[in-house]
Amino acid sequence: MFEPAPIPEYNVGIADVSVVMSKTGKELMQGIIDGETPAPSMAKTMTHWIVRIGDGEVEFRGEPSAAVMNPGGIVHGGWAMTLLDSALGCAVHTTLEKGEMFVSLDTSVRFVRAITPQTGQVRCIGRVQTRGRRIATADGLIEDQKGRILATATTSCFIQPIGA
């Protein structure tokens, strides 16, 4: 269970590559929280944001709204998938050394409960399970304010030097 967090003012844009290369992944993630590094513009579009980072772990929040509903009257699964993909990827990102980047190899999502605008703010936790030299795996979940699991996901990511 958790208390809702206020939606932050978004500093969105494209980070300078030289800045990205000079920081660890964890430093970049903290820079987004602190507003020093721009968040991806889709974070504002999808109304989700990073609340907390750790070593191999991140916590996102998301605000589902009528703007992301499907024809069936529930929040589109793509919204939940994007939130999970962001949290799992950012968890992996916290493990990157200076000059490293990653790309997702695969992501698997399972929907457990419907999300609607009435669900209110949700929390998404991503955690790294394994981190090798080239491959990392992570898992995560979305939960509502009552602690009910709404969706789960796993991912694997390929790690490489920037520019390789």
Disulfide bonds with the S-S distance in Angstrom:
none
